[in-house]
């Protein structure tokens, strides 16, 4: 008996121009275009195994070892049925292909980073799911075409179908959404010196989800209208050109301004939404002082819908920035970059008074990573399902 199965992994992406707001909730069409950097799967990734078999009684998905219900009409359901539809069309066009579109599927997905770290996993998760089904079904669709389906799982997931620097063009076809698509602006090889330091910030409270937060913003924020009409279009063009010419200073300024404006729009939402906390704001003050010391910014902070900071920087400056973060946010465990332990230190001329020195655990971890590639196909030995199609961790 044939086994129809594929295992893939997909990366996390962190936006420099933020997606915030939908003009169509069911198709997930955004109110503005966005642009992100794909982070290396060597550090952060979602891995997914998908299998189709006539003996499976129902479609079933396990996420990090627990069943995740596939609700009719929900996002998971939409992605899985869209992929089955593509397979059915492929079988109709290629009659010699095995008829597997009608089989139920078992999908097992695992994130190698703790959800408790507050790192968004929906982008890598939906990208890995769509990619695994595309490989299982041997589909001819391009990553662009697959991005249309990942978008229906979670908007930002469409950008995780590519490595490097990725735009999501908002499109204008509101009936089909077929032009609301991800596009690679530059591959990871274009600017391999681009690195990221993620400061995992301690956060006790459960924040407002992106989905409901942006809904409230669209309905209540006047500032959002200014952002999507007058700010984002030129910023998208400017950051694409800064990436093309590898002008880090311009890239950094646009990235920081856009993070600031996204959080201003969250504050302008009624009732207001606060994603950053005092630690997040201290990191902004520290990076701002660090950038004052050089003619051009050497570090760029950005924050998503939570308090964690992602700091983009080029290879020669990463150690100095990590030393600076350690000075203000001492770590319980030693931090190693490039095989060498990082010691807390301030650069020459740095005004120490921009922030206080925090207690151990205020930043509960530092993740050092770089720009990375798009989804990968993994070997069968890395499959998450056993011979019976049950997660190996449960069997
Ligand atoms: C702040 O993609 O998680 O990270 O489409 O409702 O699933 P849904 O939202 P989601 O929103 C991401 C928001 C953001 C900015 C970004 O990634 O562009």
Boltz pocket constraint, residues with backbone or C-beta under 6 A from the ligand:
constraints:
  - pocket:
      binder: B
      contacts: [[A, 13], [A, 14], [A, 15], [A, 17], [A, 18], [A, 19], [A, 20], [A, 28], [A, 34], [A, 120], [A, 122], [A, 151], [A, 153], [A, 154], [A, 155], [A, 156], [A, 157], [A, 210], [A, 211], [A, 212], [A, 303], [A, 304], [A, 305]]
      max_distance: 6.0
